[in-house]
Amino acid sequence: ETGVTQTPRHLVMGMTNKKSLKCEQHLGHNAMYWYKQSAKKPLELMFVYNFKEQTENNSVPSRFSPECPNSSHLFLHLHTLQPEDSALYLCASSQGSGQGRNSNQPQHFGDGTRLSIL
Amino acid sequence: QKEVEQNSGPLSVPEGAIASLNCTYSDRVSQSFFWYRQYSGKSPELIMSIYSNGDKEDGRFTAQLNKASQYVSLLIRDSQPSDSATYLCAVNLGNYGGSQGNLIFGKGTKLSVKP
């Protein structure tokens, strides 16, 4: 079973729809991340959770709402999105949130959800 | 503004040649450095990590780090068509400079290995 699993792989939605992206990690990690990847731009960090607690919200609009019920699961709830939100949304996990002695811990990515907003 | 810079490419090399990918970063307190490979339509895959100045070799891959010059590179020996992908450089500041220990990514360099 792959380490980090994301569903769905593809999602097309209208601007008024509500949908959720799901991420599950089977690596025993305690930190999870949401990234946005748009064409010709670097990976943009959106949210960080460490031991289920949100430790970073990188000025993300409120139409994106994360949820982390436990260290293995992460959701991204979507509501009233804009066309510019069309992108690849990647989930990642790591052992520790990258601070201090965990700074050498790499992040492992899921295959992403390709989101298209009509 | 903490930045990681990479030449976007495409970098084209013939099969069997050495591919050299470069990355510079702006923050001197950066602690850890990672190279990810991303095939088109796929997720980033970790291929190398390096933390100390010098070279680190793993199979056909060699990562080189020079903290004084704020420069990290990835060499791919005996390049194969299957190495054609976008290579992302990522830098972790650890817990210095107010950083939360997050990774900062470059835009990536697209590598094309011609048969």
Contacts between the chains, C-beta under 8 A, distances in Angstrom:
chain1	res1	chain2	res2	distance
A	33	B	102	8.0
A	40	B	8	7.8
A	40	B	107	7.0
A	41	B	107	6.7
A	42	B	4	7.3
A	42	B	104	7.9
A	42	B	105	4.7
A	42	B	106	6.0
A	42	B	107	4.9
A	42	B	108	7.6
A	43	B	44	7.5
A	43	B	88	7.1
A	43	B	105	4.1
A	45	B	102	5.6
A	45	B	103	7.4
A	48	B	100	6.8
A	48	B	102	6.4
A	55	B	100	6.1
A	56	B	100	5.4
A	56	B	102	6.5
A	90	B	43	6.0
A	90	B	44	7.4
A	96	B	101	8.0
A	97	B	100	7.0
A	97	B	101	5.5
A	97	B	102	7.9
A	98	B	92	5.4
A	98	B	94	7.5
A	98	B	100	7.4
A	98	B	101	3.2
A	98	B	102	5.9
A	98	B	103	6.7
A	99	B	94	6.6
A	99	B	95	4.3
A	99	B	99	7.8
A	99	B	100	6.6
A	99	B	101	3.4
A	100	B	94	6.6
A	100	B	95	4.9
A	100	B	101	7.2
A	102	B	101	6.8
A	103	B	31	4.6
A	103	B	32	4.9
A	103	B	92	5.0
A	103	B	93	7.7
A	103	B	94	3.7
A	103	B	95	7.0
A	103	B	101	5.7
A	104	B	31	7.4
A	104	B	32	4.8
A	104	B	49	6.9
A	104	B	51	5.5
A	104	B	92	7.7
A	106	B	34	5.5
A	106	B	46	4.8
A	106	B	49	5.7
A	107	B	46	7.7
A	107	B	90	8.0
A	107	B	103	6.1
A	108	B	46	6.8
A	109	B	36	7.9
A	109	B	43	4.1
A	109	B	44	5.0
A	109	B	45	7.4
A	110	B	43	5.9
A	111	B	42	6.6
A	111	B	43	4.8
A	112	B	43	5.3
